[in-house]
Amino acid sequence: MKKLLLTTLSLLTLATSVLAKTGWDDDYEKSLAKAKEAKKMVLLDFTGSDWCGYCIKLDDEVFSKSAFKKFAKQNLVLVELDFPHNTPLPKKTKAQNDALGKKFKVNGYPTIVLLDSDGKEVTRWVGYDAELLSKLEAKAGSAKTTAK
């Protein structure tokens, strides 16, 4: 019984570390601190990873592309805030995501929120947008110019 419990806990820990997409974190506070230190912006992806068709399309057609990954690596700290229907989240992650969904008044998925390094909202996009990268590049560039 003890062995089964330990195995189950190990698998859950592994599963939660795999839940967030590669290059994305699921810890909002840690990501804000990282962004502040690195003087980068924060991109929040409010997603329904296992049920939202446009969220999945955004991942496949924007977030997984090398141009986005290159831009993000240089300019952004990426945070995935998932609201799955069939994939259980750890209680702490679910509580964080629910609170942030309320804080940022998320009413649809995907909702992408761009924050400055202090956590202040710069802009947001709701729904799928194939041109998201070019819009991010424009917003991030103008935000850096304004901050100087």
C-alpha positions as semicolon CSV with decimal commas, in nm:
position;residue;x (nm);y (nm);z (nm)
1;M;0,000;0,000;0,000
2;K;0,281;0,240;0,091
3;K;0,462;0,158;-0,233
4;L;0,144;0,221;-0,435
5;L;0,091;0,556;-0,266
6;L;0,450;0,665;-0,331
7;T;0,427;0,558;-0,694
8;T;0,100;0,746;-0,738
9;L;0,246;1,062;-0,580
10;S;0,555;1,038;-0,801
11;L;0,341;1,006;-1,113
12;L;0,125;1,302;-1,011
13;T;0,433;1,515;-0,953
14;L;0,570;1,415;-1,292
15;A;0,235;1,480;-1,459
16;T;0,205;1,831;-1,314
17;S;0,551;1,922;-1,432
18;V;0,454;1,809;-1,783
19;L;0,120;1,995;-1,786
20;A;0,266;2,331;-1,879
21;K;0,395;2,358;-2,236
22;T;0,770;2,352;-2,291
23;G;0,910;2,698;-2,222
24;W;0,602;2,795;-2,022
25;D;0,566;2,803;-1,644
26;D;0,248;2,762;-1,444
27;D;0,361;2,957;-1,136
28;Y;0,245;3,318;-1,168
29;E;0,436;3,468;-0,872
30;K;0,761;3,295;-0,964
31;S;0,721;3,415;-1,322
32;L;0,658;3,775;-1,215
33;A;0,975;3,771;-1,006
34;K;1,170;3,623;-1,298
35;A;1,035;3,889;-1,536
36;K;1,121;4,172;-1,299
37;E;1,476;4,043;-1,257
38;A;1,523;3,990;-1,631
39;K;1,339;4,311;-1,727
40;K;1,104;4,115;-1,952
41;M;0,732;4,126;-2,009
42;V;0,498;3,849;-1,896
43;L;0,260;3,671;-2,132
44;L;-0,033;3,499;-1,964
45;D;-0,213;3,231;-2,165
46;F;-0,554;3,157;-2,015
47;T;-0,634;2,832;-2,192
48;G;-0,858;2,529;-2,191
49;S;-0,589;2,289;-2,307
50;D;-0,801;1,977;-2,333
51;W;-1,129;2,116;-2,466
52;C;-1,088;2,460;-2,630
53;G;-1,039;2,420;-3,004
54;Y;-0,907;2,773;-3,056
55;C;-0,664;2,732;-2,763
56;I;-0,525;2,418;-2,922
57;K;-0,507;2,593;-3,261
58;L;-0,319;2,887;-3,104
59;D;-0,069;2,644;-2,950
60;D;-0,022;2,459;-3,280
61;E;-0,012;2,757;-3,515
62;V;0,151;3,031;-3,306
63;F;0,310;2,923;-2,978
64;S;0,484;2,614;-3,116
65;K;0,650;2,799;-3,407
66;S;1,021;2,881;-3,394
67;A;0,964;3,254;-3,462
68;F;0,741;3,282;-3,154
69;K;0,980;3,078;-2,939
70;K;1,274;3,298;-3,045
71;F;1,083;3,619;-2,973
72;A;0,955;3,486;-2,640
73;K;1,298;3,373;-2,526
74;Q;1,436;3,724;-2,578
75;N;1,139;3,929;-2,456
76;L;0,888;3,735;-2,248
77;V;0,829;3,516;-1,947
78;L;0,554;3,274;-2,048
79;V;0,283;3,162;-1,806
80;E;0,018;2,905;-1,892
81;L;-0,297;2,931;-1,681
82;D;-0,496;2,624;-1,771
83;F;-0,865;2,553;-1,715
84;P;-0,895;2,193;-1,836
85;H;-1,216;1,991;-1,821
86;N;-1,068;1,641;-1,816
87;T;-0,716;1,687;-1,679
88;P;-0,698;1,732;-1,302
89;L;-0,473;2,012;-1,180
90;P;-0,300;2,022;-0,842
91;K;-0,518;2,210;-0,590
92;K;-0,265;2,492;-0,556
93;T;-0,247;2,545;-0,933
94;K;-0,626;2,531;-0,973
95;A;-0,673;2,785;-0,691
96;Q;-0,410;3,016;-0,846
97;N;-0,564;2,989;-1,194
98;D;-0,917;3,050;-1,064
99;A;-0,802;3,359;-0,871
100;L;-0,612;3,497;-1,171
101;G;-0,907;3,429;-1,399
102;K;-1,117;3,649;-1,171
103;K;-0,846;3,913;-1,126
104;F;-0,800;3,953;-1,502
105;K;-1,175;3,916;-1,572
106;V;-1,134;3,628;-1,815
107;N;-1,463;3,550;-1,986
108;G;-1,347;3,349;-2,287
109;Y;-1,069;3,124;-2,406
110;P;-0,806;3,170;-2,515
111;T;-0,736;3,500;-2,342
112;I;-0,381;3,627;-2,378
113;V;-0,272;3,902;-2,140
114;L;0,055;4,092;-2,178
115;L;0,196;4,238;-1,855
116;D;0,491;4,465;-1,796
117;S;0,766;4,344;-1,563
118;D;0,579;4,493;-1,266
119;G;0,268;4,287;-1,342
120;K;0,062;4,574;-1,486
121;E;-0,158;4,483;-1,782
122;V;-0,036;4,633;-2,110
123;T;-0,292;4,474;-2,344
124;R;-0,492;4,160;-2,410
125;W;-0,629;3,949;-2,691
126;V;-0,936;3,727;-2,665
127;G;-0,981;3,440;-2,908
128;Y;-0,761;3,290;-3,174
129;D;-0,541;3,531;-3,370
130;A;-0,302;3,400;-3,634
131;E;-0,125;3,741;-3,628
132;L;-0,059;3,733;-3,253
133;L;0,319;3,725;-3,288
134;S;0,335;4,043;-3,498
135;K;0,096;4,215;-3,257
136;L;0,308;4,103;-2,961
137;E;0,623;4,230;-3,129
138;A;0,459;4,569;-3,185
139;K;0,325;4,595;-2,828
140;A;0,646;4,474;-2,665
141;G;0,851;4,718;-2,872
142;S;0,628;5,016;-2,791
143;A;0,618;4,920;-2,422
144;K;1,000;4,912;-2,408
145;T;1,019;5,252;-2,578
146;T;0,768;5,396;-2,331
147;A;0,958;5,252;-2,032
148;K;1,286;5,427;-2,125
